[in-house]
Amino acid sequence: MAPPDPRRPFKRLPISDQQKRRELALLRQAQSRRDSQHHARCIASSVLSLQNREESQLEIEIEEAEPELSPKPSSSNSRDFDVLRSSKLRGPEVRQWFARQLMLPEWMVDVPPRLNSDWYVFARPAGKRCLLVSSNGTTVSRLRNGSILHHFPSALPNGARTKDISGPAHSFSILDCIFHEPDQTYYVIDMLCWRGYSLYDCSAEFRFFWLNSKLAETGACNPPSQYHRYRFTPVLIYECDHIGLHEAYTGAFPYTKDGLSFYNRHAHYQTGNTPLALVWKDENCSQYVLDTDNKGQVPAQQQVVLELQDDGKLTTSDDPRVVCGCLDSNFMQQSGLQSGSLLRFVVGEGGFRFVDGKLEMADIHYIGKTNRARAFADSYSKILFQYTARRSPLKIDDLVASISSCHSQEDGSPDVKMVL
């Protein structure tokens, strides 16, 4: 990583509306506060009421087509889950609902302002992102597509059927983790609920403080044992200044690194895609910068996955959705395509055209359906990151320069822009 040059700070000019959406996201969370305690309790209760039935049906249901579920609106009330409704769900529907309970970072397209003061950074472990719940003497983890990863005893509060001294029988905890296969460890990146106390409406700054102070108290960080099958380890989280960014980018970690994650310190835990959490990669900190095909090879042309709507529009997974194209009704009928299908497209030579940070035109061509196990279409930020990564990628020097620029502005120095 090149050292910062305080004499000539510069900023890469923005190419999207990501910063506007960040400001709107912070405004929305200040104006709208849902009953997060009820939301957390419903997740834990749903795990208990659904896990046994789903496990008995899982092998059969995986072979079935995924149901076409209607999109969930973004209002806070719609995100709460009625336990009575959970009794009517079946395996695929359960997986779809749980898949919506993770906070999914956008890909960093533009460097956010005040990176050094408003953001944290950590080296993201390579592995399986999952939502993990300990409750009623057991621990269950679910992958991003909602399917069960592990069902096991743990040292988390009420996570195993032992004489639990970590809390009352009705307590539960919810963690956001990445399971790292090589060392069989759950790396904890966020804490959503602890001993029944919801942290959804707490800032990332407070959640990270509790994550580091509370997790070690339970013995969850100890080596595996009879009543603690997997080790839990909190990731090292840094202030995103020059030192923190350098450590996260170049430091050695006990896991395989897959890019850098950035969290806004004021952000609440918002389920779904959010611009208040970001992911960034280059070849030095990830072996998966560009998407690969089912053979593990980087295709010559970028591929994108979009969701087909009733009117033929092709949209991203964002809320609100971004329309990237449209299919003719005759083609849909001849190809047997239905609303809700996830379709794969290749990006043609025309690429994408943007006006004022918004998509105006996309040269995309249909190549087929996606794997059934996939739960969502690509996000708009991922499509844009992959597109720029093949042409004019956002580099580590841009991040360093942004931090230098912040320091210069605080010192009263004039800002100098460099067009890349």
C-alpha positions as CSV (number, residue, x, y, z in Angstrom):
1,M,0.0,0.0,0.0
2,A,1.5,3.3,-1.1
3,P,2.2,5.8,1.7
4,P,-0.2,8.8,1.8
5,D,1.1,12.1,0.4
6,P,-0.3,14.8,2.6
7,R,0.8,17.5,0.2
8,R,-1.5,16.5,-2.6
9,P,-4.6,14.8,-1.3
10,F,-7.1,13.8,-4.0
11,K,-10.4,12.2,-4.4
12,R,-11.7,9.8,-7.0
13,L,-14.8,11.5,-8.5
14,P,-18.1,9.7,-7.6
15,I,-19.6,7.6,-10.3
16,S,-22.9,6.6,-8.6
17,D,-25.5,7.8,-6.1
18,Q,-24.2,5.6,-3.3
19,Q,-23.4,8.5,-1.0
20,K,-27.0,9.9,-1.5
21,R,-28.4,6.6,-0.5
22,R,-26.1,6.5,2.6
23,E,-27.5,9.8,3.7
24,L,-31.0,8.6,3.2
25,A,-30.4,5.4,5.1
26,L,-29.1,7.3,8.1
27,L,-32.1,9.6,7.9
28,R,-34.5,6.7,7.8
29,Q,-33.1,4.9,10.8
30,A,-33.3,8.1,12.8
31,Q,-37.0,8.7,11.8
32,S,-38.2,5.1,12.0
33,R,-37.6,2.8,15.0
34,R,-39.2,-0.7,14.9
35,D,-39.9,-3.0,17.8
36,S,-36.5,-4.7,17.6
37,Q,-37.0,-6.6,20.8
38,H,-40.1,-8.3,19.3
39,H,-38.2,-8.9,16.0
40,A,-35.3,-10.6,17.7
41,R,-37.7,-12.8,19.8
42,C,-39.5,-13.8,16.7
43,I,-36.3,-15.0,14.9
44,A,-35.3,-17.1,17.9
45,S,-38.8,-18.5,18.3
46,S,-39.1,-19.3,14.6
47,V,-35.8,-21.2,14.8
48,L,-37.2,-23.3,17.6
49,S,-40.6,-24.0,15.9
50,L,-39.2,-24.7,12.4
51,Q,-35.8,-26.4,12.7
52,N,-36.9,-29.9,13.5
53,R,-39.6,-30.1,10.9
54,E,-37.4,-28.5,8.2
55,E,-34.5,-30.9,8.9
56,S,-36.7,-33.9,8.3
57,Q,-37.8,-32.5,5.0
58,L,-34.7,-30.7,3.8
59,E,-33.2,-33.4,1.6
60,I,-36.5,-33.7,-0.4
61,E,-37.2,-30.0,-0.6
62,I,-33.8,-29.0,-1.9
63,E,-34.6,-30.9,-5.1
64,E,-37.9,-29.0,-5.5
65,A,-38.1,-25.6,-7.3
66,E,-37.9,-22.6,-5.1
67,P,-41.3,-20.9,-4.6
68,E,-42.1,-17.5,-6.1
69,L,-42.4,-15.3,-3.1
70,S,-43.6,-11.8,-3.4
71,P,-41.0,-9.1,-2.5
72,K,-41.2,-7.7,1.0
73,P,-41.7,-3.9,1.3
74,S,-39.2,-1.9,3.1
75,S,-41.4,-0.6,5.9
76,S,-40.4,-1.6,9.5
77,N,-43.7,-3.4,10.2
78,S,-43.2,-5.8,7.3
79,R,-39.9,-6.9,8.7
80,D,-41.5,-8.2,11.9
81,F,-42.3,-11.9,11.8
82,D,-45.5,-13.4,13.3
83,V,-44.7,-16.7,15.0
84,L,-48.2,-17.9,14.2
85,R,-47.4,-17.4,10.5
86,S,-44.2,-19.4,10.9
87,S,-46.3,-22.5,11.6
88,K,-47.6,-22.3,8.1
89,L,-44.3,-22.0,6.3
90,R,-42.5,-25.0,4.7
91,G,-38.8,-25.6,4.1
92,P,-38.2,-23.4,1.0
93,E,-40.3,-20.6,2.4
94,V,-38.4,-20.8,5.7
95,R,-35.1,-20.5,3.9
96,Q,-36.4,-17.5,1.9
97,W,-37.5,-15.7,5.0
98,F,-34.3,-16.3,7.0
99,A,-32.3,-15.2,4.0
100,R,-33.7,-11.7,4.4
101,Q,-32.6,-11.4,8.0
102,L,-28.9,-10.6,7.3
103,M,-27.5,-7.1,6.8
104,L,-26.0,-7.3,3.3
105,P,-23.2,-4.8,2.5
106,E,-23.1,-3.0,-0.7
107,W,-20.0,-3.1,-2.8
108,M,-17.9,0.0,-2.5
109,V,-18.3,1.9,-5.7
110,D,-17.3,5.3,-4.4
111,V,-15.2,6.1,-1.3
112,P,-17.5,7.6,1.3
113,P,-16.6,10.9,2.8
114,R,-15.2,11.1,6.4
115,L,-13.8,7.5,6.0
116,N,-11.3,8.1,8.8
117,S,-13.9,9.3,11.4
118,D,-17.2,7.6,10.6
119,W,-16.2,4.1,9.5
120,Y,-14.6,0.9,10.9
121,V,-12.7,-1.6,8.7
122,F,-11.9,-5.3,9.1
123,A,-10.4,-8.0,7.0
124,R,-13.4,-10.2,6.0
125,P,-12.9,-13.9,6.5
126,A,-13.5,-16.2,3.4
127,G,-16.3,-18.6,4.1
128,K,-20.0,-19.1,4.6
129,R,-21.9,-16.1,5.8
130,C,-24.6,-17.2,8.3
131,L,-27.2,-16.1,10.9
132,L,-26.6,-18.0,14.1
133,V,-29.1,-18.4,17.0
134,S,-28.6,-20.0,20.4
135,S,-31.8,-20.7,22.3
136,N,-33.5,-23.4,24.3
137,G,-30.4,-25.5,24.7
138,T,-29.3,-25.6,21.1
139,T,-27.5,-23.6,18.5
140,V,-28.5,-23.3,14.8
141,S,-26.8,-21.5,11.9
142,R,-28.4,-20.7,8.6
143,L,-26.6,-19.7,5.4
144,R,-27.4,-16.6,3.4
145,N,-29.9,-18.6,1.2
146,G,-31.7,-19.6,4.4
147,S,-30.8,-23.3,4.5
148,I,-29.4,-24.8,7.7
149,L,-25.6,-25.0,7.9
150,H,-25.1,-26.6,11.4
151,H,-27.3,-27.6,14.4
152,F,-25.0,-28.1,17.4
153,P,-24.3,-27.4,21.1
154,S,-22.3,-24.3,22.0
155,A,-21.1,-22.3,24.9
156,L,-23.2,-19.4,23.9
157,P,-26.0,-18.4,26.3
158,N,-28.5,-21.2,26.4
159,G,-26.7,-22.8,23.4
160,A,-26.4,-26.4,24.8
161,R,-28.4,-28.7,27.1
162,T,-26.2,-28.4,30.1
163,K,-26.5,-26.8,33.5
164,D,-26.3,-23.4,31.9
165,I,-24.9,-20.7,34.2
166,S,-25.0,-18.1,31.4
167,G,-28.6,-17.0,31.7
168,P,-32.3,-18.1,32.2
169,A,-33.8,-20.9,30.1
170,H,-35.8,-18.5,27.9
171,S,-32.8,-16.3,26.9
172,F,-31.5,-16.3,23.4
173,S,-28.7,-14.7,21.3
174,I,-28.3,-13.9,17.6
175,L,-25.0,-13.5,15.9
176,D,-23.9,-12.6,12.4
177,C,-21.0,-14.9,11.5
178,I,-18.8,-16.3,8.8
179,F,-17.9,-20.0,9.1
180,H,-14.3,-20.6,8.0
181,E,-14.1,-24.2,6.9
182,P,-10.3,-24.8,7.1
183,D,-10.1,-24.2,10.9
184,Q,-13.8,-25.0,11.7
185,T,-14.3,-21.6,13.3
186,Y,-17.2,-19.2,13.4
187,Y,-15.8,-15.7,13.0
188,V,-18.3,-13.3,14.5
189,I,-18.7,-10.0,12.6
190,D,-21.7,-8.6,14.4
191,M,-24.0,-9.1,17.4
192,L,-27.8,-8.7,16.9
193,C,-29.1,-9.9,20.2
194,W,-27.5,-11.0,23.5
195,R,-29.3,-12.9,26.3
196,G,-32.6,-11.7,24.9
197,Y,-31.5,-8.0,24.7
198,S,-31.9,-6.7,21.2
199,L,-29.1,-4.7,19.6
200,Y,-30.8,-4.1,16.2
201,D,-31.4,-0.4,16.9
202,C,-28.0,0.2,18.5
203,S,-25.1,1.8,16.6
204,A,-22.3,-0.4,15.1
205,E,-20.0,1.3,17.6
206,F,-22.0,-0.1,20.5
207,R,-22.6,-3.5,18.9
208,F,-18.9,-4.0,18.3
209,F,-18.1,-3.0,21.9
210,W,-20.6,-5.6,23.2
211,L,-19.4,-8.2,20.8
212,N,-15.8,-8.0,22.1
213,S,-16.7,-7.7,25.7
214,K,-19.5,-10.2,26.0
215,L,-18.5,-13.1,23.8
216,A,-15.4,-14.1,25.8
217,E,-17.4,-14.2,29.0
218,T,-19.3,-17.3,28.0
219,G,-16.3,-19.5,27.0
220,A,-17.5,-19.5,23.3
221,C,-13.9,-18.5,22.3
222,N,-12.5,-21.7,24.0
223,P,-11.4,-24.8,22.0
224,P,-14.2,-27.2,21.0
225,S,-15.4,-29.7,23.5
226,Q,-18.4,-32.1,24.0
227,Y,-20.8,-29.3,24.7
228,H,-19.1,-26.8,22.5
229,R,-18.6,-28.1,19.0
230,Y,-17.1,-25.1,17.2
231,R,-14.9,-22.2,18.3
232,F,-16.1,-18.6,18.1
233,T,-13.8,-15.8,17.4
234,P,-14.6,-12.1,17.0
235,V,-12.9,-10.4,14.0
236,L,-10.4,-7.7,14.7
237,I,-12.2,-4.4,14.0
238,Y,-10.1,-1.2,13.3
239,E,-10.8,2.5,13.2
240,C,-10.5,3.3,9.5
241,D,-7.6,5.7,9.7
242,H,-4.2,5.1,8.0
243,I,-3.0,2.7,10.6
244,G,-6.3,0.7,10.8
245,L,-6.6,0.4,7.0
246,H,-3.0,-0.7,6.7
247,E,-3.4,-3.4,9.3
248,A,-6.6,-4.7,7.8
249,Y,-5.1,-4.7,4.3
250,T,-1.7,-6.0,4.9
251,G,-1.9,-7.8,8.3
252,A,-1.7,-11.5,8.9
253,F,-4.9,-13.2,10.1
254,P,-5.7,-16.8,11.2
255,Y,-8.2,-17.1,8.3
256,T,-8.1,-16.7,4.5
257,K,-8.9,-13.1,3.7
258,D,-11.7,-12.2,1.3
259,G,-11.5,-8.4,0.9
260,L,-12.2,-5.6,3.4
261,S,-15.5,-4.8,5.1
262,F,-16.4,-1.2,6.1
263,Y,-19.2,-0.4,8.6
264,N,-20.5,3.1,9.4
265,R,-20.2,3.6,13.1
266,H,-23.7,5.1,13.4
267,A,-25.4,2.4,11.4
268,H,-28.1,0.2,13.0
269,Y,-28.4,-3.4,12.0
270,Q,-30.6,-3.1,8.9
271,T,-31.7,-6.3,7.2
272,G,-31.2,-6.5,3.5
273,N,-28.9,-4.4,1.3
274,T,-27.5,-1.3,2.9
275,P,-25.0,1.4,1.9
276,L,-24.0,1.8,5.5
277,A,-21.9,-1.4,5.2
278,L,-19.5,-1.9,2.3
279,V,-17.2,-4.5,0.9
280,W,-14.2,-3.8,-1.2
281,K,-11.6,-6.2,-2.8
282,D,-8.5,-6.2,-4.9
283,E,-6.0,-9.0,-5.9
284,N,-3.9,-8.4,-2.8
285,C,-6.6,-9.1,-0.3
286,S,-8.9,-11.5,-2.1
287,Q,-8.6,-14.3,-4.7
288,Y,-12.2,-13.6,-5.7
289,V,-12.2,-10.1,-7.0
290,L,-14.0,-11.0,-10.2
291,D,-16.9,-13.4,-10.3
292,T,-16.2,-16.9,-11.5
293,D,-18.4,-19.4,-13.4
294,N,-19.4,-22.9,-12.1
295,K,-16.0,-24.2,-13.1
296,G,-14.2,-21.6,-11.0
297,Q,-13.0,-19.7,-14.0
298,V,-13.3,-15.9,-14.6
299,P,-15.5,-15.6,-17.8
300,A,-14.2,-13.3,-20.6
301,Q,-17.3,-11.2,-20.2
302,Q,-19.1,-10.0,-17.1
303,Q,-22.2,-12.0,-16.1
304,V,-25.1,-10.7,-14.0
305,V,-28.0,-12.3,-12.3
306,L,-31.4,-10.5,-12.4
307,E,-34.9,-11.2,-11.2
308,L,-37.8,-11.4,-13.8
309,Q,-40.9,-9.4,-12.9
310,D,-44.5,-9.8,-14.0
311,D,-44.1,-7.1,-16.7
312,G,-40.9,-8.6,-18.1
313,K,-38.6,-6.1,-16.3
314,L,-35.2,-7.4,-15.1
315,T,-34.3,-6.1,-11.7
316,T,-31.7,-6.2,-9.0
317,S,-32.2,-7.3,-5.4
318,D,-32.1,-3.8,-4.1
319,D,-35.0,-2.0,-2.3
320,P,-36.1,-0.1,-4.4
321,R,-35.1,-2.4,-7.3
322,V,-33.0,-1.1,-10.1
323,V,-34.3,-2.0,-13.6
324,C,-31.5,-3.2,-15.9
325,G,-33.6,-4.3,-18.9
326,C,-36.8,-6.0,-20.1
327,L,-37.8,-9.2,-21.8
328,D,-40.4,-9.5,-24.6
329,S,-43.5,-11.4,-23.5
330,N,-43.3,-13.7,-26.5
331,F,-39.7,-14.6,-25.6
332,M,-40.8,-15.3,-22.0
333,Q,-43.6,-17.5,-23.1
334,Q,-41.5,-19.5,-25.6
335,S,-38.7,-20.0,-23.0
336,G,-41.1,-20.9,-20.2
337,L,-39.8,-18.1,-18.0
338,Q,-42.0,-17.0,-15.0
339,S,-42.1,-14.0,-12.7
340,G,-39.7,-14.4,-9.8
341,S,-37.2,-16.5,-11.8
342,L,-33.5,-15.6,-11.4
343,L,-31.9,-15.3,-14.8
344,R,-28.2,-15.0,-15.9
345,F,-27.1,-12.5,-18.5
346,V,-23.8,-11.6,-20.1
347,V,-22.8,-8.0,-20.5
348,G,-22.1,-7.1,-24.1
349,E,-19.6,-4.7,-25.6
350,G,-22.0,-1.8,-25.0
351,G,-21.7,-2.3,-21.3
352,F,-23.6,0.2,-19.0
353,R,-24.3,3.8,-19.4
354,F,-24.9,6.1,-16.4
355,V,-26.3,9.6,-16.1
356,D,-26.0,11.4,-12.7
357,G,-25.0,8.2,-11.0
358,K,-28.1,6.3,-12.3
359,L,-28.3,3.5,-14.8
360,E,-29.6,4.6,-18.2
361,M,-28.8,1.7,-20.5
362,A,-27.5,-1.9,-20.1
363,D,-26.3,-4.1,-23.0
364,I,-27.1,-7.5,-21.6
365,H,-27.9,-10.8,-23.3
366,Y,-29.8,-13.8,-21.8
367,I,-27.8,-17.0,-21.3
368,G,-29.9,-19.1,-18.9
369,K,-31.4,-19.7,-15.5
370,T,-29.4,-19.8,-12.3
371,N,-28.9,-22.6,-9.8
372,R,-32.0,-23.4,-7.7
373,A,-30.1,-22.9,-4.5
374,R,-29.6,-19.2,-5.2
375,A,-31.9,-16.9,-3.2
376,F,-31.4,-13.4,-4.7
377,A,-30.5,-11.5,-7.8
378,D,-27.3,-9.4,-7.8
379,S,-27.4,-6.1,-6.1
380,Y,-26.8,-2.9,-8.2
381,S,-23.6,-2.1,-6.4
382,K,-22.2,-5.5,-7.1
383,I,-22.9,-5.2,-10.8
384,L,-21.3,-1.8,-10.8
385,F,-18.3,-2.9,-8.8
386,Q,-17.7,-5.9,-11.1
387,Y,-18.1,-3.6,-14.1
388,T,-15.5,-1.0,-12.9
389,A,-13.2,-3.7,-11.6
390,R,-12.7,-4.9,-15.2
391,R,-12.1,-1.3,-16.5
392,S,-11.1,1.3,-13.9
393,P,-11.1,-0.3,-10.5
394,L,-11.3,1.5,-7.2
395,K,-7.8,1.1,-5.8
396,I,-6.3,1.0,-2.3
397,D,-4.6,4.2,-3.1
398,D,-8.0,5.9,-3.6
399,L,-8.9,4.8,0.0
400,V,-5.6,6.1,1.4
401,A,-6.0,9.3,-0.5
402,S,-9.5,9.8,0.9
403,I,-8.2,9.5,4.4
404,S,-5.4,11.9,3.7
405,S,-7.9,14.3,2.2
406,C,-10.0,14.1,5.4
407,H,-7.0,14.9,7.5
408,S,-6.1,17.9,5.2
409,Q,-9.6,19.3,5.5
410,E,-9.5,19.1,9.2
411,D,-6.2,21.0,9.2
412,G,-7.7,23.6,6.9
413,S,-5.7,22.6,3.8
414,P,-7.3,23.0,0.4
415,D,-8.6,19.8,-1.3
416,V,-7.2,18.8,-4.7
417,K,-9.1,16.5,-7.0
418,M,-7.6,14.1,-9.4
419,V,-9.7,12.6,-12.2
420,L,-8.7,9.0,-12.7
